[in-house]
Every structure is written in structure tokens, then in C-alpha cells.
Amino acid sequence: MALEGNYFLGAKFVRGAYMEKERERAAQLGYPSPIQPDKEHTDNDYNAALKFCIEHIDRITIFNGTHNEYSSGYLTELMAEAKIAKDDPRVWFSQLYGMSDHISFNLAHNGYNVVKYLPYGPVKYVIPYLVRRAEENTSVKGQTGRELSLIKKRLNVEKDSYNTYCYLFLKIKGVVRRGFFNETNHTPPKINDAAMMCCHERGLELINRLSLLL
């Protein structure tokens, strides 16, 4: 149709959208449900559609809206095979704000076009939408647990980094007493409540000044 009509087709790929409504409509009007019978068939057709679009990228632009790690990686492979630049404006990746950030951030870090989208509207419409997306996210074996472990790991890194900044600043200012930090084995500094409160009160100002001192 795009070739016949001489226009570009914009294709947005999602899983699980309007499943309930489509099944209900099919039952009411008496035609076969257009929804796939199971996730395996859904995944196969989803990835096949990505391949079709890349093979016809001269007339199709792709919005790959998925929290599925495999499909995201598969699209990058298809792009590489077709020698399509990572930042080609015809190909975009997207995940919900607050979901699958490890996919979004790694794709963006490696130069791909990525957006985070945030649905808004009446609660009665938004909540069912978010529930469907959560179900999609948890349907990928092992992915949710892996994402949670990555979040916890990053939080620990940020916490240790912040404590280190606070320790160094307070040491420079003569606040830290001996015993707060094990300099022999380089364990993360542990600052008492009073010293930590001092850091919190000064906030980013302390960090900025510390960066200048170092």
C-alpha cells in the first residue's frame, strides 16, 4: 500500500495491546479472534514483523515499543545485517517510563534512538493499560528478577559513591575521626549519623566544592 500510494508507513510495534477488547469484539461479531493463542506465537510473529520492516526500510519507519530483551536485541542485529546506522531516524526503540530501564539506557548508551513514554489520562483507562504492560514485562522468563537485581546493584554503587564523597569532604574539613574508614582494604566508608547529616544539609553544594578541591 505504501508503494502504491507513494507514502511512508509508520509502524508501531507493541505486545498485548487491546487484547481484551479485540477478543470481546470478535465474540460479539462472530469472527475468529485476531489475538495470538499464546506467547510463543506472539513472539514469533512480532520478530518476523520486525524483520519484514527492516527488509522494507526504504518505505517503513519503525517504533519498537517493547520491554522484551530478545526483540530489542534482535532488532539491533537486523539493523547491523542491513548496514543501517544505529541512529537512523527510521528506527526507534521505546519503553515505559520506570520499566526496563536497563534496555533503554544501554541502547541509548550505544547510540540507538530511544525514548521513554509516559501514559496519562483518567485512572480507569490508565491503570488497565499499565497492568497489561506489567504483565508483558513479567512474562519474559527471568527478566524482571534480573532487572530488579540490576537496580539494587546500581543503588549500592550510588550509595557507596555518595558515602565516599562525603567521607573525603569531611576528612578535608577535619570532621572525620579515625576509625570511620578502613583505608587498608578500601571498604566503603561508614559515616556516623551526625557527619552524614552534615553532608545532607549541604547537599550538592558539598559535592560541587569537593570536585573543585580534588
Secondary structure by P-SEA (a helix, b strand, c coil): ccccccbbbbbbbbcccaaaaaaaaaaaacccccccccaaaaaaaaaaaaaaaaaacccbbbbcccccaaaaaaaaaaaaaaccccccccbbbbbccccaaaaaaaaaaaccbbbbbbbbcccccaaaaaaaaaaaaacccaaaaaaaaaaaaaaaaaaaaaaaaaaaaaaaacccccccccccccccccccaaaaaaaaaacaaaaaaaaaac
